[in-house]
C-alpha cells in the first residue's frame, strides 16, 4: 500500500520547519503543509516591529519563495483550514471539502489572540496583531491615527507602543498589573523598560484596567479606565495574550490541557499525531513539569525534533528556550525560564543601555536577561545547554571572564588550533 506521507496543519515557522527538516533528513515521502492564510509561510516577529515601521516588505517576511516548495516537492495548501481529523481512517478534512490521508500528522496550529472582554471591543478601530492581514490593517490606520491606546504591557503591547511612539503618535499603554512584562522579566528589566517608554513619550498607566471603549458612529473615540479617567483614542491596539489553538485536537478526542498534551518526543496519545509550538503542552526536560512556550525558537526546535523522529532518529525534546523583543533601540534577549527565581544579579550598568540580569534559583543559574548585550545572551545559551552554571558572585563581577568560562566547557578538539 502506498505511503500517505506527512500532513502538517499550520503554516507558521514550526510547520514550515517540520517540512524543511524532513527533506534535510532524506525523507522521501509526500509532505503537505496546510495553512489557513492565503499567503506563503512567513515570519511573525517582524510584524510588530520592522514591518509596521515600513522597514521590511511582505516579500522579506517569506520563510522561502514558492520555488523552494516546488523544488523540494512540498505541497503547500494555502487559504484552507483543517476542520476535522478522522483518526480511525488517518485522514484530515479541510473546509474546502478536500481530504488528506496521512501516515504522520503534525499539529502546528499555533494560537489565537485573547479577546478584550469589554463593552465596545467590537468597534471599528479596535485591532489585534498576530497575522499579516492584521498587521496590514494596523498599518492602514496608522497614518490617520493620532491618539493610540494600547491594551496590555507585555511584549506585543510594548512593541506596538514603541512603533507608535517612533511614528510620532500620542500613545497610552493600559496595564492591570504593577509592572510591564511582569510575567516574563525581572523587576530590574521591567523598571528599565518603563523608564525607556516614558522617555519616548509613552503614557504608561499601570495598576489600571480598561473598563470600556467608547464609540461614535461605530468607530472608536475613547476609552474609560478603572480609576474613572477617560482617554481619547482613534485606535485601540490589543495585546493581552494568546490562547492555544486546540479545537481541532479536542474534536478528535486528543487530550488537551493548556495545549495539546504530548510526551517527551512530542507525540500525542495517538502514535500517528504530534503537536508542536504554541499549541503544544509538553514535559520540561529533567523535571517532567508540563509547560507550553510561546516562542519562535520553541516552535522551530520542536519542528526539528519531530522531523528527526519521523525520519527515523527519535530523541526527547530538550532544547534550552530563548526569547527576544525589539523595542526601538533596545534589544531584549532572554535565555532560560526565570519564573520562580529567587535571586537576581545585575551585570553592567542600565544607564549605559547595555547590561544583563542573571537569574538564580538558590545558587543555580536558571536564566539571563540581556539588553543590547548579545555576547552575554549567547554565553547563557551555551552555558545552560551544557547544564552548567556560574555563581552569583561570578555573575556580578565584571572582571570575571565569561569567555574563559565557556572555553573550559569546550571539548579539547574544539579548543585545538587549526
N, C-alpha and C positions, 0 to 999 in steps of 0.2 A: 504494500500500500504506500503511495507516495507521501512524503512528508508535507505537513501543512505549515511548517516553519514557525516563526515567532511573530506574534502580533503585539504591538506596543501601543497602548492607549495613552495619549498625551504627547504633544509635540514640543514640549519645553526642553530645557537643557538636559534633564535626566533622560527623557525618552530618546532624544537625539543621540545621547552618549551610549545608550544600550546598543543602538543600531551600528554606530560607528565602531564601537569596541568589538562587537560580534564579527564584523568584517576583518578587523585588525587581527583577531584570533583565528582567522581562517574558516569561520562558519560559512558554509556554502548554501544553506537552505534559504527559503524565502523569508524576507523581512518586510513587514508592513508597519508604518507609523500612521496613526490616526490622530488628527488634530482638529479641534472644532473651530479654530480661527482660519480664515481664508488666505493665509499667508505662509511663507516658508518658516520653519523653526527659527526662532530668534532669541537674542539675549534680552532678559528683562531688566537687569540692574541699571543700564543706562537710561531707561525710560524716565526715571525720576531725577536724572542728573543731566548728562550731556545732551540727550535727545530733547528734553524740554528747553534747554538753553539754546537750541539750534546749532549745537556744535557737532552733531552727528546726524547723518541722514538715515533713512529707513534701511537703505541698502547695506549700510555698515553694521546694522543690527543682525543681519542674517548670519546664522552659525555656519552655513555653507550655501553656495549657489545651487540652483536647480541642477546644474550639470553634475554636481557631486553625487546626488542621489541616483541619477541615471547611470553614472559610471560604476557605482558600487551596487547597482541593482537593488536599491532600497525603494520600495513602493511607498509613495507619500500621498496619503489621503487627507486633503485639507478641506475646511468648511463643512465637515460632517462630524457627527457626535455619536459615540457609543451609548446605546440606551439599555442594553441588556446583555447578560452573559448566560449562556446555556452551558453549565458546567458538564452535564451528562454527555452532551454532544460535542464539547470542547469547541464552542462557536460563539462569536460575538455578533450581535445585531446592531446595525447603525441606524440613525434617524432616517437616512435615505432609503432604508429597506434592504441595503446590502448586508450580506452575511459573510463573516470571515472565520474560517476554521483555523485552529492553532494547535501546535504541539506544546508551545510555551506562550503564556500570556503575561505581559508585564504591564501593571497598572502604574502609570506615571501621571496621574490625573491632577496633581498639584493641589491648589487651594483656591478659595474664592474670598472676596472681600467681606469682612464683617460689616453688616449694615448699621447705620446710625439709627437707634430706636427712639427718634424724637418726632414731634409734630413738625411738618414742613420738610422732612427729609426727601420727599418726592418732588420738590420744586425744581424748576429749571435753574441750573446754576449750582446744584449740589452734585459734585463729581468725585469719583473714586479713581484710583490708579493701580492697575495690575496688568492690563493688556495694552497692546499697541494702539488699539482703537480708543481706549480710554485716554491714553497719552495724547493722541491726536485731538480728542475732544477738549482736553485742558489747554493744549497749545492754541486751539482755535479761539478760546475765550480769553486767553491771557492778554491779548493786545488791548481789548476794551476794558478789562477789569482794572480797578484802582484799589478797591478795598477787599482784601482777601483774608478770609478766616480759615485757619487750618485746625481741624478737629483731631487731636492726638499728637503727642510729642515723642513718639517712637522714631525708629529710623526713617520710615517713609514720610511721616509728618514733618520731621525736621529737614529732610532732604527737599521736600516741596517748599518749605518755608525759605530755605537757603536759595533756591532757584528764584522764588518770587521776590525776595528782597534784592537779589542781584539784578533783577529786571526792573528795579525801581518802584515796586508796588508797596503799598502800606499793608503790613502783614501782622495779624494777631494769631497766636497759637494757643488753643484751649486744651488744658491737660488736667484731668481729675486727680492725678497723683501728685506727690510732693516734689518730684524732680523729673527731669527729662530722661528718656531712655532708661527708666528706673528698673525695668525687668531685665535689661541686657548689660548694663555697665555699672561700675563702682561709683560711689558718691563723688570722688575726685573728678572723674571724667564727666559726670552729669553736670557738676558745677562749672567746669571749664566750658562745656558747650552752651550752657545757659548764658554765661557771660559773653561768649562769642556771638551768639544770636542777638543779644542786647546791643552789642557794638555795631551789628549790621542793621540796627533799627527795628528789629522784630519785637513786638509787644507780646511778651511771654506771660501767660496767665495760668499759674499752677494752682493746685487745690481748687480748681474751678470746673464746673460742669456746663456743657452746652445743653440748655433745657428746651429750647425751641428755635426753629428757624422761621423768620417772618418773611412773608412774600406779598407781592402786589402784582396782580395780573398774571399769576402763575410763576413769577420769577422771584429769586432771592433778593431781598433788600436789607436784611439784617439778621442778627441772632440775639436771643435773650439768654443770659447766663444765670447760674445758680445763685450768685450774690446780688441779683437784682439789676445788674447793669445790662445795657443793650449796646451792641456794636453795629455800625453799618457794615454791610457786606454785599458785594455784587458777584462774589464767587466763594463758595464753601468747598474746600478740599478735605476729604475724609480719609484719615489713615489710622484707624482704630484696631488694626489687626486683621488676621485672616483665619479662615476655618478650613480644615482639610476636606477635599472633595472625595467623599466616601459613599455617595448614593449608589453608584454602580456596584461597588463591592457588597454593600449592605443588601441590595436587591438580589444578589447572587448567593446570599446566605453566608458570606465570609464574616469572620469575627472583626468587629470594629469597636475600638475604644480609644478615643482621641487619635484617630487614624486607623488605617487598615493594619491589623496586627500581623506581624511577620516574625520569623525566627532569626537566628544569627546569620543565616545565609540569605535572608530577605525573602523567604518563601512563606506564603500563607499556609493555612491548613490543607489547602488543595495543592498537591505537589506540582501541578502544571502552572500555577499562578503565583507571580511575585509582585511585590509593590515596593516602590522607591520614592524618595524625595519628600516633598512637603506633606504628602498624603499618608506616609507610612509611619507606623509606630513600631519601633524595633528595640531589641535589648542592647543596652550600652555594653561595650566590651569590658570585661572584668567584673563589673558589678551586677550585670544582668537586669538592671533597672530599665523599665520600658520608657522610651522617650521618643519625641518627634522633633525634628530640627527643620527650621525654615531657612535654608541657605542654598546657594548655588553649589558650593563645594560639596555639601552632603548629597545633593541630587546627582552630581557628576560622578562622585566616587562610588555611590551606590549603583549607578548605572554600569560602571566598570565592573563592579563586584558581581552583579547579576549576569553580565555578558560572559565573564570568565566561567561562571558555573554552567551556563547553558552550553558553552563551548567545550566543557569537559574539564575545567580546572576549578573545582569548588573550594571556597575558603570563606570563613566567617568575616563579616564586615567589622573592621576595627580602625577606620581612619580617624585621625585627630581632626575635630571640627575647627573651622576658622570662618570668619565673617569680616565684612568691611562696610564702611559707609563714607561716601564723599559728600562733604558739605562745604561749598566754596573752596577756600584754600586749605581746608583741613581734611586729612585722610585718616580715618579711624580704622585700624586693623586689629582684630581680636583673634586669639587662638585659645582653644580650650573652653571648658564650661565652668564659669566662675560663680554660678548660683550656689549659695551656701558657703562661700569662702568666708573665713573669719579674720583674715588679716590682709591688708594691702600695703605695699611698699612702693613709694614713689621713686622713680629713677629719672632724673633730669628735672628741668625747670619749666613748668607750664607757661611762664611768662615768655619763654623763647619759642613757644608753639611747636615744640618737638620734645616729647617725653613719653615715658611708659609707666604703667601701673602693673606691678607684679602681684598676682592674687594667690593667696595661700590658704590651704585648709590644714591647720596645725603648722607643721614645718614643710609640708609638701606643696610644691608649686602646682596649681591647677589651671592657671591661665595667665595671659598677658594681654593688656590693652595698650596699644601703641598709637600715638597721634604723630603723624609726619615722621615716623621712625621705622622705616621698612626693615632695617637691619635687625632691630630687636624683635620685630614680629617674626622674621624668618628664623632667628635664633630660637624663639619659643616653639615654632612648628617643628624644628628638627629635634630640639631637646625633648619635647613631650612625646614625639613619635618614637624616640628611643627609650621612653619610660623613665627618663632621668629628671633630676630636679636641681635647683640651686637653693641655698639657704636665704632666709630673709635678709641677713646681714650682707651676703654677697650681692643680692639684687639691688640693695640701696647704696652700695659702694661703687662710685663711678670709676674708681681705679681698677675694679675687678674686671678682668679681660674675658668678655663673653666669647669672643672668637677662639681664645685658647681653650676655654671650657669645651667648646664644640669639637675642637681638634682632638682632644683626648678621647672623644667618643668614636672618632672615625677609625675604621679598621686600618691596620698598618699598610695594606696595599693601596688604600686611598691616600695615605699621607706620603707615600714614597714619591720622590721626584720623578718626573717623566723625561 
